[in-house]
Amino acid sequence: MSGTSEGPTPATELNRSVVTESEILASPGAEFAEFAEPVEPVEPGEPAGSASSRSPAPPSYRSVFTAAPLAMAVVDREGMVTGANSALADLLGRDQDTLTGAVAADLVDLASDARTWHAYRELLRGRRARLRCTRRLKHPEGHALWVRVTVAPLPPGDGGVLVSVADISDHRALQARLRHLRMHDPVTRLPNRTLFLERLTTALEAESYAESGTGRIGLCYLDLDGFKAVNDTLGHRVGDQLLAAVADRLTRCAQDAGRARAGIPLVARLGGDEFALLVEDSTGTDQLADLAESLLAAIQEPFDLSGRRLKVSASIGVVERHAAGTTPTALMQAADTTLYWAKADGKARWTLFDPERNATRVTRQALASSLRPAIDRGEFALEYQPLVGMDDDRVHGVEALIRWHHPRFGTLTPNRFISLAEEDGSIVPLGRWVLRTACRQARDWQIQYPDEPPIFVSVNVAVRQVWDSDLVADVADTLKETGLPPHLLQLELTESAVMGSSGRPLQALKALSDMGVRIAIDDFGTGYSNLAYLSRLPVSVLKLDGSFVRGFQIEDRAAKASPADEVIVEAMVQLAHRLGLTVTAECVETSAQATRLRRIGCDTGQGWLYSRPVPADRISELLGIPGVQAGVGNP
């Protein structure tokens, strides 16, 4: 048989050079892959055993191209369509004749982004093996058409490339439905936390606000007050109905806010009874405040649910700031913190994020996490403030006051960390350290000044030390270890702690008193004292709260002091003396205050008139010196 100028292309060659529809659907997004070169065709007339002798002659390239259900076009190296099958014409809603000579990139929108356009041009030049991408086209009938486009080179002899187009609209619609289900709350049909965080992340990207808008972002983080009670008493079905009704009201508020300003806030349910409204391109805190007010008002209106009339309120944390430099995590943390403030401040209100208040909270958390290790690292120290006799101006005792020399925050006074120690229980080991250190120092003073009357040391004790430890045993062991006589130790408890003492605390106080340790009530007069109960407590000292002494201060020297302050203090002093108790006045700052307290009958005074809290060596300088206020002075 004579040779032919151009033989038909076998089906096996077409399968290797054309990307199938299944390959296209299995490849998401735009990607690049190596393209396998086609095998050489088997020419007719070859010896027996060749492909042509084992099977009928394959159909021609043109017939396979035309009959293929996959939409295809042949494109030359200049990017022009040289041939297209009817499947492509049907898919694009075009006349098949109009496709020939058209610019292929325009047909399937390959020039819409730089990356895909560059890859396509490289493929036409023979520098790429394959291009796959997804495109959204507009059909002539008006509906959107999602297609997966694959471009692959034809065999060298044919030149150009083959463009395959697969309709994936149904697949995309299914993906969209699944995404909607995945990104929306089934109860309220609002966007869920996942979609909200996705939208928030996009809003905080630089390109979202760099060229337009205000460059600011706002967030209202909302929580229903008492929602758990609704679920517990009326059931989760009613609870879900309430959540759906709340969602409707929040959505209406967002729409109203959007009509007043550009852009409708995104409303989302973050979980449970928590909702959030995201305000992109916010105009400032006033906008967020107005939105928060409208949300509170909308939720406070009664709800009618299945014949039930419910009334609830909400607490809202409001954050508004520049988008630049803010992260989704930081914004959500700020909103969560502010919502907590709104709850703590009384609920049914909105609270604006306060950087200073937040800094205090962060510092508090940092202190709480490092408190226990600080005890082991020896970061605490004691200072002592003299307790001076009102009749002789001599040091009778000292109060031990703890200081925390924090490596980051400097020296901290007890009001910065004692409450934290009480909350996490570290007050117990810390209290043991204070007790042991103070008693050891008092014993050292006794040894150093044997000719002077020994001074006592007063140590503050928290109620949790009584409950969480054996305070009586701790005190006994400490006195035995240091050699300090029991009568030189005074333990101070606040009035609120002592007055309600019963059971174990009262037993501990009695045991300590029987041991010879003095018990003092600190800040006396600030609580609701049960004076009859006071007579049954093993107390030996009352420390008048400083507010009474400060009332003696006369700002206007020409004015006369009110006799009421003096009458109240004098009455408390006389009561204490009748019960066999001594009285110490706190916060004595002037000689005039000291004179009046001495006239009233106070036994000892404590305050800056005599000395600030000082290290132990400074106390040593005061021992044995008559007239302490003359030696130290008013700082």
C-alpha positions in Angstrom: 0.0 0.0 0.0 1.3 3.4 -0.9 2.0 5.9 1.9 -0.3 8.7 2.8 0.6 12.3 3.3 -1.2 12.4 6.7 -2.6 9.5 8.6 -5.5 9.6 11.1 -4.7 10.3 14.7 -5.3 7.1 16.9 -7.7 7.4 19.8 -4.8 6.5 22.2 -3.0 9.6 21.0 -6.0 11.8 21.7 -6.4 10.3 25.2 -2.8 11.2 26.1 -2.8 14.7 24.6 -6.3 15.8 25.8 -7.2 16.4 29.5 -10.3 14.5 30.4 -13.3 16.0 32.2 -12.7 13.8 35.2 -9.1 15.2 35.4 -10.5 18.7 35.3 -13.1 18.3 38.0 -10.5 16.6 40.3 -8.2 19.7 40.1 -9.4 22.6 42.2 -8.3 26.2 41.6 -5.6 27.2 39.1 -2.6 24.9 39.0 0.3 23.9 36.7 1.5 20.4 35.9 3.9 18.7 33.6 2.4 17.4 30.4 3.3 14.0 29.0 4.4 14.0 25.3 2.1 11.9 23.1 3.4 8.6 21.6 4.0 8.4 17.9 1.0 7.2 15.9 1.1 3.7 14.3 1.0 4.3 10.5 -1.3 2.1 8.3 0.5 -0.6 6.3 2.9 -1.6 9.0 3.8 -5.3 9.4 1.5 -7.8 11.0 1.3 -7.4 14.7 1.0 -3.6 14.5 -1.9 -1.8 15.9 -3.6 -1.5 12.5 -3.5 -5.3 12.0 -5.0 -6.0 15.4 -7.9 -3.5 15.3 -9.9 -1.4 12.8 -8.5 1.9 11.8 -9.3 4.5 14.4 -11.5 7.5 13.6 -10.0 10.6 12.3 -8.8 13.4 14.7 -11.5 15.7 13.3 -14.3 13.3 13.9 -13.3 12.6 17.5 -12.9 16.3 18.1 -16.3 17.0 16.7 -18.2 14.2 18.5 -16.5 14.6 21.9 -19.0 15.7 24.7 -16.2 17.8 26.3 -16.2 21.4 25.0 -12.9 22.0 23.1 -11.2 24.5 20.8 -7.9 24.4 18.9 -5.9 27.6 19.4 -2.9 28.6 17.4 0.3 30.0 18.9 -1.1 33.6 18.5 -4.0 32.7 20.7 -6.7 32.6 18.0 -9.3 29.9 17.7 -8.7 27.8 14.6 -11.5 25.3 15.3 -14.1 24.6 18.0 -16.6 21.8 18.5 -20.3 22.1 18.9 -20.1 21.3 22.6 -18.1 24.5 23.2 -20.6 26.5 21.2 -23.5 25.1 23.2 -21.8 25.7 26.5 -20.9 29.3 25.7 -24.3 30.0 24.0 -22.5 31.0 20.8 -22.9 30.1 17.1 -20.2 27.6 16.3 -19.1 29.5 13.2 -18.4 32.7 15.2 -15.9 30.9 17.4 -13.4 30.4 14.7 -11.1 33.4 14.6 -12.1 34.5 18.0 -9.5 35.4 20.7 -9.5 32.3 22.9 -8.5 34.2 26.1 -11.6 36.4 25.7 -13.9 33.4 25.4 -12.9 32.0 28.7 -11.6 35.1 30.5 -8.0 34.1 30.8 -6.7 37.7 31.0 -8.7 38.7 34.1 -5.8 38.1 36.4 -2.1 38.6 35.8 -0.9 35.2 37.0 -3.2 33.2 34.8 -2.5 35.5 31.8 1.2 35.2 32.2 1.0 31.4 32.4 -1.2 31.2 29.4 1.2 33.3 27.3 4.1 31.1 28.5 2.2 28.0 27.4 1.5 29.5 23.9 5.3 30.1 23.6 5.9 26.4 24.5 7.4 27.3 27.9 4.7 25.7 30.0 3.3 22.2 29.9 -0.3 22.8 31.1 -2.6 25.3 32.6 -5.8 24.7 34.6 -8.0 27.4 36.1 -11.6 28.1 37.2 -13.5 30.9 35.7 -16.9 32.6 36.2 -18.4 33.5 32.8 -21.6 35.4 32.0 -23.8 33.4 29.6 -25.6 35.3 26.9 -28.9 34.4 28.6 -27.8 36.3 31.6 -27.0 33.6 34.2 -23.5 32.9 35.6 -21.5 30.0 34.2 -18.7 28.4 36.2 -16.2 26.5 34.1 -13.0 24.6 34.5 -10.5 25.5 31.8 -7.6 23.3 30.8 -5.0 24.4 28.2 -2.5 21.8 26.9 -0.2 21.7 23.9 -1.0 19.7 20.8 1.6 17.3 19.2 4.5 19.2 17.6 3.2 18.4 14.2 -0.1 20.0 14.7 1.1 23.2 16.5 -1.0 25.3 18.8 -2.8 24.2 21.9 -6.0 22.5 22.9 -8.4 24.4 25.2 -10.9 22.2 27.1 -13.8 23.7 29.0 -16.0 21.8 31.5 -19.2 23.1 33.0 -18.8 22.9 36.8 -21.8 25.2 37.7 -23.7 22.5 39.5 -20.6 21.5 41.4 -20.0 25.1 42.4 -23.6 25.5 43.4 -23.3 22.4 45.6 -20.1 23.8 47.1 -21.9 27.1 47.8 -24.8 25.4 49.5 -22.4 23.3 51.6 -20.4 26.3 52.5 -23.5 28.2 53.5 -24.6 25.3 55.8 -21.1 25.2 57.2 -20.8 29.0 57.7 -24.3 29.7 59.2 -26.0 29.0 62.4 -29.0 26.6 61.9 -31.0 28.2 64.8 -30.8 31.9 63.8 -29.6 31.5 60.2 -27.0 34.1 61.0 -23.3 33.8 60.0 -21.6 31.7 62.6 -18.2 32.2 64.3 -16.2 30.7 61.4 -17.7 33.1 58.8 -17.5 36.0 61.2 -13.8 35.5 61.9 -13.2 35.0 58.1 -15.0 38.4 57.4 -13.1 40.0 60.3 -9.8 38.8 59.0 -10.5 40.1 55.5 -11.6 43.5 57.0 -8.3 43.8 58.8 -6.1 43.1 55.8 -4.2 46.2 54.7 -5.7 46.2 51.2 -9.2 46.4 52.6 -8.7 49.8 54.1 -5.5 51.3 52.7 -7.0 53.2 49.8 -10.6 53.9 50.8 -12.8 54.0 53.9 -12.1 55.4 57.3 -9.4 52.8 58.2 -11.2 52.0 61.4 -13.2 49.1 62.7 -15.8 48.5 65.4 -17.2 45.6 67.2 -20.2 45.1 69.5 -19.9 41.8 71.4 -23.3 40.9 73.0 -24.4 38.3 75.6 -27.9 37.8 76.9 -28.3 38.2 80.6 -29.9 35.1 82.3 -30.3 33.1 79.2 -29.3 29.9 81.0 -32.3 30.3 83.3 -34.6 30.4 80.2 -33.1 27.1 79.0 -33.3 25.5 82.4 -36.9 26.5 83.2 -38.6 26.6 79.9 -36.5 24.2 77.9 -34.1 24.4 74.9 -36.9 24.7 72.4 -38.1 28.0 73.9 -34.5 29.0 74.3 -33.9 28.5 70.5 -37.0 30.5 69.8 -35.7 33.3 71.9 -32.3 33.2 70.1 -34.0 33.4 66.7 -36.1 36.3 67.9 -33.1 38.1 69.2 -31.3 37.5 65.9 -34.2 39.1 64.0 -34.1 42.2 66.2 -30.3 42.5 66.0 -30.6 42.2 62.2 -33.2 45.0 62.1 -30.9 47.2 64.2 -28.0 46.6 61.9 -30.1 47.4 58.8 -31.3 50.6 60.4 -27.7 51.5 61.2 -26.7 50.7 57.6 -29.4 53.1 56.2 -28.0 55.9 58.4 -24.4 55.3 57.4 -22.6 53.5 54.6 -22.5 49.8 55.0 -24.7 47.4 57.1 -22.9 45.8 60.1 -22.4 42.1 59.9 -24.5 40.2 62.5 -23.3 36.8 63.6 -24.1 34.3 66.3 -20.8 33.2 67.9 -22.2 30.4 70.0 -24.6 29.9 72.9 -26.2 33.3 73.6 -23.3 35.3 72.3 -23.7 37.6 69.2 -21.4 40.0 67.5 -21.9 43.0 65.1 -19.0 44.0 63.0 -18.8 47.6 61.8 -16.3 48.1 58.9 -15.1 51.6 58.2 -16.6 52.8 61.5 -16.6 56.6 62.0 -15.7 56.5 65.7 -16.9 55.6 69.1 -20.1 57.7 68.8 -21.3 55.4 66.0 -20.6 52.3 68.0 -22.3 53.8 71.1 -25.4 54.7 69.1 -25.5 51.1 67.8 -25.1 49.6 71.2 -27.9 51.8 72.7 -30.2 50.7 69.9 -29.3 47.0 70.5 -30.0 47.3 74.2 -33.4 49.0 73.6 -34.4 46.4 71.0 -33.6 43.4 73.3 -35.3 44.9 76.4 -38.6 45.0 74.6 -40.7 41.9 75.7 -40.7 38.8 73.5 -43.9 36.8 72.7 -42.9 33.2 72.2 -45.5 30.4 71.8 -47.9 32.2 74.1 -45.2 33.1 76.6 -44.1 36.6 77.3 -40.4 36.8 78.1 -38.3 39.8 79.0 -34.5 39.7 78.9 -31.6 42.1 78.8 -28.1 42.1 77.3 -24.6 43.1 78.2 -22.4 44.5 75.4 -18.7 45.0 75.1 -17.8 47.8 72.5 -14.5 48.1 70.8 -13.6 50.7 68.2 -10.1 51.4 66.9 -7.8 51.8 63.9 -7.7 48.7 61.7 -4.0 49.1 61.1 -1.9 47.2 63.7 -5.0 45.2 64.9 -5.3 41.5 64.6 -8.5 39.4 64.8 -7.3 37.8 68.0 -6.5 41.1 69.7 -9.9 42.6 68.7 -11.8 39.6 69.9 -9.9 39.5 73.2 -10.6 43.2 73.7 -14.3 42.7 73.0 -14.5 39.7 75.3 -12.8 41.6 78.1 -15.1 44.6 77.7 -18.2 42.3 77.7 -16.9 40.9 81.0 -16.6 44.4 82.4 -20.2 45.1 81.3 -21.4 42.0 83.2 -19.3 42.9 86.3 -20.6 46.5 86.3 -24.2 45.3 86.7 -25.4 43.9 83.3 -28.1 45.4 81.0 -25.5 47.9 79.8 -22.8 48.5 77.2 -19.2 49.2 78.2 -16.5 50.8 76.0 -13.1 49.2 75.9 -10.6 51.1 78.2 -6.9 50.6 77.4 -5.9 51.7 80.9 -8.4 49.4 82.6 -7.3 46.6 80.3 -3.6 47.3 81.1 -4.5 46.9 84.8 -6.2 43.6 84.0 -3.3 42.3 82.0 -0.9 43.3 84.8 -3.1 41.6 87.3 -3.0 38.4 85.3 0.7 38.6 85.0 1.1 39.1 88.7 -1.3 36.2 89.4 0.7 33.8 87.2 4.1 34.7 88.7 3.0 35.0 92.4 3.8 31.5 93.5 7.2 31.3 91.8 8.1 34.7 93.3 7.8 33.2 96.8 10.4 30.5 95.8 12.6 33.1 94.1 12.7 35.3 97.3 11.2 38.4 95.6 9.3 39.4 98.8 10.6 41.6 101.6 9.2 43.1 104.8 9.1 46.7 105.9 8.0 47.8 109.4 5.9 50.8 110.5 6.2 51.8 114.2 3.3 51.7 116.6 4.0 54.5 119.0 2.6 55.1 122.5 0.5 58.2 122.6 1.6 59.1 126.2 5.4 58.6 125.8 6.1 58.8 122.0 8.1 55.6 122.2 8.0 52.6 119.9 5.9 49.9 121.5 5.6 47.7 118.5 5.8 47.5 114.7 3.4 46.3 112.0 5.1 44.1 109.4 4.1 45.1 105.8 5.0 43.0 102.9 6.5 44.3 99.6 7.0 42.5 96.3 10.1 43.5 94.5 8.9 42.5 91.1 11.5 42.3 88.3 9.2 43.9 85.8 6.8 46.1 87.7 9.1 47.3 90.5 8.2 47.4 94.2 4.5 46.6 94.8 2.5 47.2 97.9 0.1 44.7 99.4 -3.0 46.2 97.8 -1.6 45.2 94.4 -1.3 41.4 95.0 -2.8 40.2 98.4 -6.2 39.8 96.9 -4.6 37.7 94.1 -2.9 35.6 96.7 -6.2 35.0 98.5 -7.9 34.0 95.3 -5.4 31.4 94.2 -4.4 30.1 97.7 -0.8 31.3 97.6 -1.7 33.5 100.6 -1.0 30.4 102.7 2.7 29.9 101.9 3.2 33.6 101.6 1.6 34.1 105.0 3.9 31.5 106.6 6.9 33.3 105.2 5.7 36.7 106.5 5.0 35.2 110.0 8.4 33.5 110.2 10.4 36.5 108.9 8.6 39.0 111.2 9.0 36.8 114.3 12.7 36.2 113.6 13.2 40.0 113.2 11.4 40.8 116.4 13.5 38.2 118.3 16.7 39.8 116.8 15.6 43.2 118.2 15.0 41.7 121.6 18.5 40.2 121.6 20.2 43.4 120.2 18.5 45.7 122.8 18.3 43.6 126.0 18.0 46.8 128.2 15.1 48.2 126.3 11.4 47.1 126.7 10.9 44.5 124.0 8.7 45.6 121.1 6.0 43.4 119.6 5.5 42.7 115.9 2.0 42.7 114.3 1.3 40.5 111.4 -1.7 40.6 109.1 -3.6 37.3 108.6 -6.1 36.6 105.9 -9.3 34.5 106.7 -8.2 32.0 104.0 -5.1 31.2 106.1 -7.4 30.1 108.9 -9.5 27.9 106.6 -6.8 26.5 104.3 -4.1 25.8 106.8 -3.5 25.0 110.5 -2.8 28.6 111.6 -2.5 27.6 115.2 0.2 25.0 114.4 2.0 27.4 112.1 2.2 30.0 114.8 3.3 27.5 117.5 6.0 26.1 115.2 7.2 29.6 114.3 7.4 30.8 117.9 9.3 27.7 118.9 11.7 28.0 115.9 12.5 31.7 116.5 12.3 31.8 120.2 9.9 34.8 120.3 7.7 35.0 123.4 4.0 34.7 122.3 3.0 38.0 123.9 5.4 39.8 121.5 3.3 38.5 118.5 0.1 40.3 117.4 -2.1 38.9 114.6 -4.4 41.4 112.8 -7.6 40.3 111.1 -10.1 42.7 109.4 -13.3 43.5 111.2 -15.5 41.8 108.5 -13.5 38.6 109.0 -13.5 38.5 112.7 -17.1 39.6 113.4 -18.6 36.7 111.5 -16.2 34.2 112.9 -17.7 30.9 114.0 -16.7 27.3 114.0 -13.1 26.7 113.0 -12.0 30.4 112.7 -13.4 31.2 116.2 -11.7 28.1 117.6 -8.4 29.1 116.0 -8.6 32.6 117.5 -9.3 31.3 121.0 -6.5 28.8 120.7 -4.1 31.5 119.7 -5.3 33.8 122.5 -4.8 31.0 125.0 -1.3 30.6 123.7 -0.6 34.2 124.7 -0.7 35.7 121.2 -2.5 39.1 120.9 -5.4 39.3 118.5 -6.2 42.7 116.9 -9.2 43.8 114.8 -7.9 45.9 111.9 -9.9 48.7 110.2 -12.4 48.7 113.1 -15.5 50.9 112.5 -15.8 50.3 108.8 -18.1 47.3 109.0 -21.4 46.5 110.7 -20.0 45.7 114.1 -22.0 43.5 116.4 -20.8 45.0 119.6 -22.4 42.3 121.8 -20.5 39.7 119.8 -17.3 41.6 120.2 -17.3 41.0 123.9 -17.2 37.2 123.3 -14.2 37.3 120.9 -10.7 36.7 122.1 -9.6 40.1 121.0 -7.1 42.4 122.8 -6.7 45.3 120.4 -8.9 47.5 118.3 -7.3 49.4 115.4 -9.4 52.4 114.5 -9.8 52.8 110.7 -7.9 55.8 109.3 -11.1 57.4 108.0 -11.9 58.5 111.6 -8.5 60.0 112.2 -8.5 61.8 108.8 -11.8 63.4 109.9 -9.8 65.3 112.6 -7.8 67.1 109.8 -8.9 70.7 109.6 -8.2 72.1 106.1 -9.3 75.6 107.1 -7.4 76.7 110.1 -9.9 79.4 110.9 -12.7 76.8 111.1 -13.6 74.9 114.2 -13.5 71.1 114.1 -16.8 69.3 114.1 -17.4 67.7 117.5 -19.1 64.7 115.9 -15.9 63.0 114.8 -14.4 63.3 118.3 -17.6 62.1 119.9 -17.7 58.9 117.8 -14.0 58.1 118.3 -14.2 58.8 122.0 -17.2 56.5 122.3 -15.4 53.7 120.6 -12.3 54.2 122.7 -14.3 54.2 126.0 -16.2 51.0 124.8 -12.9 49.3 124.0 -11.4 50.2 127.4 -14.5 49.0 129.2 -14.1 45.6 127.4 -10.4 45.6 128.5 -9.1 46.3 125.0 -6.4 48.7 123.9 -6.9 51.1 121.0 -4.5 52.0 118.1 -5.3 54.9 115.8 -4.2 54.5 112.2 -3.2 57.2 109.7 -1.9 59.7 112.3 -0.3 62.4 110.1 -0.2 65.6 112.2 0.7 66.7 115.7 -2.8 68.2 116.0 -4.4 64.8 115.3 -2.0 63.1 117.8 -3.0 65.7 120.5 -6.7 65.1 120.0 -6.3 61.3 120.0 -4.2 61.5 123.2 -6.9 63.6 124.9 -9.6 61.1 123.8 -7.6 58.3 125.3 -6.1 56.3 122.4 -3.3 54.0 123.5 -1.0 53.9 120.4 -0.8 55.7 117.1 0.5 54.7 113.7 1.1 56.9 110.7 3.4 59.2 108.8 3.7 61.5 111.7 6.0 58.9 113.3 7.4 57.1 110.3 6.6 55.6 106.9 7.1 51.8 106.6 10.9 51.3 106.6 13.4 48.5 106.5 14.3 46.7 109.7 17.6 48.6 110.2 15.7 51.9 110.3 13.5 50.6 113.1 16.7 49.7 115.0 17.6 53.4 114.9 14.3 54.4 116.6 14.4 51.9 119.5 15.1 53.5 122.8 14.6 57.0 121.5 11.9 59.0 123.3 9.8 61.4 121.2 9.8 59.4 118.0 8.0 62.1 116.0 10.8 64.5 116.9 13.4 62.0 115.7 11.7 61.0 112.4 9.4 63.9 111.6 6.6 64.2 109.2 8.0 63.3 105.7 
